[in-house]
Amino acid sequence: MGKLLKCQLVNADFEGAQLEGADFKKANLTGAKPTLGKLESIQLQGANLRDANLPGTNFEGAEYDKQTTFPDNFNPEKQGMVLRFAGQDLRVRTRTDAQT
């Protein structure tokens, strides 16, 4: 999936969409309906999901940060989402990397 950085997707309907790996950083998804969509491993840093209809959506491995806004009573950790910080190196370090 491609990059959808800073897109205005207010009230968008993603029902049944396969959006794994999409980059929604800083996108406005207010009121979006990703119901039953697969949003696994997507990037949501800085995205606005306020008032989005999220029941039944698979967020396993999706990334967010402290600027990401969610609907009231939505718990990203319980949904399998991962908190990332700006500038965090996400590469897996190997033994060879550690020696250099």
Phi and psi restraints in degrees (value plus and minus 20) as a CYANA .aco file:
   2 GLY   PHI    -110.2   -70.2
   2 GLY   PSI    -189.7  -149.7
   3 LYS   PHI    -113.4   -73.4
   3 LYS   PSI     113.4   153.4
   4 LEU   PHI    -146.2  -106.2
   4 LEU   PSI      22.5    62.5
   5 LEU   PHI     -80.0   -40.0
   5 LEU   PSI     113.9   153.9
   6 LYS   PHI      37.0    77.0
   6 LYS   PSI      -0.2    39.8
   7 CYS   PHI     -91.1   -51.1
   7 CYS   PSI     128.9   168.9
   8 GLN   PHI    -116.6   -76.6
   8 GLN   PSI      79.9   119.9
   9 LEU   PHI    -137.9   -97.9
   9 LEU   PSI      20.0    60.0
  10 VAL   PHI     -81.4   -41.4
  10 VAL   PSI     108.8   148.8
  11 ASN   PHI      41.4    81.4
  11 ASN   PSI      -0.7    39.3
  12 ALA   PHI     -84.7   -44.7
  12 ALA   PSI     126.4   166.4
  13 ASP   PHI    -130.1   -90.1
  13 ASP   PSI      89.5   129.5
  14 PHE   PHI    -126.8   -86.8
  14 PHE   PSI       2.2    42.2
  15 GLU   PHI     -73.6   -33.6
  15 GLU   PSI     102.9   142.9
  16 GLY   PHI      55.9    95.9
  16 GLY   PSI     -18.0    22.0
  17 ALA   PHI     -88.9   -48.9
  17 ALA   PSI     127.3   167.3
  18 GLN   PHI    -123.9   -83.9
  18 GLN   PSI      75.2   115.2
  19 LEU   PHI    -133.7   -93.7
  19 LEU   PSI       1.6    41.6
  20 GLU   PHI     -74.0   -34.0
  20 GLU   PSI     112.6   152.6
  21 GLY   PHI      60.2   100.2
  21 GLY   PSI     -19.0    21.0
  22 ALA   PHI     -87.0   -47.0
  22 ALA   PSI     129.5   169.5
  23 ASP   PHI    -126.7   -86.7
  23 ASP   PSI      82.4   122.4
  24 PHE   PHI    -126.1   -86.1
  24 PHE   PSI       7.7    47.7
  25 LYS   PHI     -77.0   -37.0
  25 LYS   PSI     110.1   150.1
  26 LYS   PHI      40.2    80.2
  26 LYS   PSI      -1.5    38.5
  27 ALA   PHI     -98.0   -58.0
  27 ALA   PSI     129.1   169.1
  28 ASN   PHI    -117.1   -77.1
  28 ASN   PSI      84.3   124.3
  29 LEU   PHI    -129.9   -89.9
  29 LEU   PSI       6.5    46.5
  30 THR   PHI     -76.4   -36.4
  30 THR   PSI     106.9   146.9
  31 GLY   PHI      52.9    92.9
  31 GLY   PSI     -13.9    26.1
  32 ALA   PHI     -83.7   -43.7
  32 ALA   PSI     136.1   176.1
  33 LYS   PHI    -142.1  -102.1
  33 LYS   PSI      58.7    98.7
  34 PRO   PHI    -105.6   -65.6
  34 PRO   PSI       1.9    41.9
  35 THR   PHI     -67.6   -27.6
  35 THR   PSI     106.5   146.5
  36 LEU   PHI      44.2    84.2
  36 LEU   PSI     -14.1    25.9
  37 GLY   PHI     -94.3   -54.3
  37 GLY   PSI     137.1   177.1
  38 LYS   PHI    -118.8   -78.8
  38 LYS   PSI      88.8   128.8
  39 LEU   PHI    -133.4   -93.4
  39 LEU   PSI      12.6    52.6
  40 GLU   PHI     -83.7   -43.7
  40 GLU   PSI     118.0   158.0
  41 SER   PHI      38.3    78.3
  41 SER   PSI       6.8    46.8
  42 ILE   PHI    -105.8   -65.8
  42 ILE   PSI     142.7   182.7
  43 GLN   PHI    -121.2   -81.2
  43 GLN   PSI      98.5   138.5
  44 LEU   PHI    -143.3  -103.3
  44 LEU   PSI       1.4    41.4
  45 GLN   PHI     -81.1   -41.1
  45 GLN   PSI     103.9   143.9
  46 GLY   PHI      55.4    95.4
  46 GLY   PSI     -16.2    23.8
  47 ALA   PHI     -96.4   -56.4
  47 ALA   PSI     133.6   173.6
  48 ASN   PHI    -127.0   -87.0
  48 ASN   PSI      88.7   128.7
  49 LEU   PHI    -129.9   -89.9
  49 LEU   PSI      -4.1    35.9
  50 ARG   PHI     -77.1   -37.1
  50 ARG   PSI     115.2   155.2
  51 ASP   PHI      45.8    85.8
  51 ASP   PSI      -9.0    31.0
  52 ALA   PHI     -91.9   -51.9
  52 ALA   PSI     128.9   168.9
  53 ASN   PHI    -112.1   -72.1
  53 ASN   PSI      78.6   118.6
  54 LEU   PHI    -125.1   -85.1
  54 LEU   PSI     -28.1    11.9
  55 PRO   PHI     -76.5   -36.5
  55 PRO   PSI     115.9   155.9
  56 GLY   PHI      62.8   102.8
  56 GLY   PSI     -20.8    19.2
  57 THR   PHI    -106.0   -66.0
  57 THR   PSI     116.5   156.5
  58 ASN   PHI    -112.2   -72.2
  58 ASN   PSI      91.2   131.2
  59 PHE   PHI    -127.3   -87.3
  59 PHE   PSI      -6.3    33.7
  60 GLU   PHI     -73.6   -33.6
  60 GLU   PSI     100.7   140.7
  61 GLY   PHI      60.1   100.1
  61 GLY   PSI     -21.4    18.6
  62 ALA   PHI     -85.7   -45.7
  62 ALA   PSI     124.4   164.4
  63 GLU   PHI    -126.2   -86.2
  63 GLU   PSI     122.5   162.5
  64 TYR   PHI    -162.0  -122.0
  64 TYR   PSI     151.8   191.8
  65 ASP   PHI    -156.1  -116.1
  65 ASP   PSI    -195.1  -155.1
  66 LYS   PHI     -86.1   -46.1
  66 LYS   PSI     -38.5     1.5
  67 GLN   PHI    -107.4   -67.4
  67 GLN   PSI     -30.2     9.8
  68 THR   PHI     -90.3   -50.3
  68 THR   PSI     111.0   151.0
  69 THR   PHI    -127.8   -87.8
  69 THR   PSI     117.2   157.2
  70 PHE   PHI    -141.3  -101.3
  70 PHE   PSI     144.2   184.2
  71 PRO   PHI     -82.4   -42.4
  71 PRO   PSI     136.0   176.0
  72 ASP   PHI     -73.8   -33.8
  72 ASP   PSI     122.4   162.4
  73 ASN   PHI      47.0    87.0
  73 ASN   PSI      -5.6    34.4
  74 PHE   PHI    -113.0   -73.0
  74 PHE   PSI     107.7   147.7
  75 ASN   PHI    -132.3   -92.3
  75 ASN   PSI      84.6   124.6
  76 PRO   PHI     -81.3   -41.3
  76 PRO   PSI     -56.5   -16.5
  77 GLU   PHI     -84.0   -44.0
  77 GLU   PSI     -59.6   -19.6
  78 LYS   PHI     -85.8   -45.8
  78 LYS   PSI     -40.0     0.0
  79 GLN   PHI    -111.8   -71.8
  79 GLN   PSI     -17.5    22.5
  80 GLY   PHI      64.5   104.5
  80 GLY   PSI      -5.4    34.6
  81 MET   PHI    -101.6   -61.6
  81 MET   PSI     138.5   178.5
  82 VAL   PHI    -138.1   -98.1
  82 VAL   PSI     106.7   146.7
  83 LEU   PHI     -99.7   -59.7
  83 LEU   PSI     105.6   145.6
  84 ARG   PHI    -140.1  -100.1
  84 ARG   PSI     126.1   166.1
  85 PHE   PHI    -127.2   -87.2
  85 PHE   PSI     129.8   169.8
  86 ALA   PHI     -74.5   -34.5
  86 ALA   PSI     112.5   152.5
  87 GLY   PHI      60.1   100.1
  87 GLY   PSI     -17.4    22.6
  88 GLN   PHI     -89.9   -49.9
  88 GLN   PSI     108.7   148.7
  89 ASP   PHI    -101.1   -61.1
  89 ASP   PSI      95.4   135.4
  90 LEU   PHI    -116.4   -76.4
  90 LEU   PSI     -18.5    21.5
  91 ARG   PHI     -89.1   -49.1
  91 ARG   PSI     123.5   163.5
  92 VAL   PHI     -99.0   -59.0
  92 VAL   PSI     106.8   146.8
  93 ARG   PHI    -106.2   -66.2
  93 ARG   PSI     113.8   153.8
  94 THR   PHI    -119.5   -79.5
  94 THR   PSI     150.8   190.8
  95 ARG   PHI     -81.1   -41.1
  95 ARG   PSI     -57.4   -17.4
  96 THR   PHI     -83.2   -43.2
  96 THR   PSI     -62.3   -22.3
  97 ASP   PHI     -80.4   -40.4
  97 ASP   PSI     -62.7   -22.7
  98 ALA   PHI     -84.6   -44.6
  98 ALA   PSI     -46.3    -6.3
  99 GLN   PHI    -103.9   -63.9
  99 GLN   PSI     -34.2     5.8
